[in-house]
Amino acid sequence: MEPMKPMEPMKPMEPMKPMKGMEPFWPKDLGDPSTSGSQNGMKYAFFPDKHRLVIERDGQLSTYDSGDHRIGGVAQADGATKSLTFTSQNGDVDLGSLKKLD
């Protein structure tokens, strides 16, 4: 019977690469949003300095004039009707109440 051979030392592991972040879905000329997120397959980004709310739904981008609202996040998203309600300093804001620009 042949004696066991010594084990080879472990090779160094490659360092982990950082995870790639989500690519922005909004137009670059809007800059960075103050808040963004997604819920039920819809994405949103809010740009307070430009008074714009950008929504991506089913691959289609829509821009809204947010008026004097300072949107802080999604208050409610109904998966069946795909309606969105956002929170602002004035309370809940239904997406249908904002002026759609495109």
Residue pairs with C-beta under 8 A, 6 or more apart in sequence:
24 45
25 43
25 45
25 54
25 56
25 61
26 33
26 45
26 47
26 54
26 61
27 54
27 63
30 45
30 47
30 50
30 52
30 54
31 47
31 49
31 50
33 45
33 46
33 47
33 54
34 46
34 47
34 48
34 70
35 45
35 46
35 71
35 72
35 73
36 43
36 44
36 45
36 46
37 43
37 44
37 73
37 74
38 44
39 74
39 77
40 77
40 79
40 82
41 57
41 58
42 55
42 56
42 57
42 77
42 82
42 84
43 55
43 56
43 57
44 53
44 54
44 55
44 56
44 74
44 84
44 86
45 53
45 54
46 52
46 53
46 54
46 66
46 71
46 86
47 53
47 54
48 66
48 70
48 71
51 65
51 66
51 67
52 63
52 64
52 65
52 66
52 101
53 63
53 64
53 65
53 66
53 71
53 86
53 95
53 98
54 61
54 62
54 63
54 64
55 61
55 62
55 63
55 64
55 84
55 95
56 62
57 82
61 102
62 100
62 102
63 100
63 101
63 102
64 95
64 98
64 99
64 100
64 101
65 98
65 99
65 101
66 98
67 98
67 99
68 90
69 86
69 88
69 89
69 90
69 93
69 98
70 88
70 89
71 86
71 87
71 88
71 93
72 86
72 87
72 88
72 89
73 86
73 87
74 84
74 85
74 86
74 87
75 85
75 86
75 87
75 92
76 84
76 85
76 92
77 83
77 84
77 85
83 94
83 95
83 96
84 94
84 95
85 92
85 93
85 94
85 95
86 92
86 93
86 95
87 93
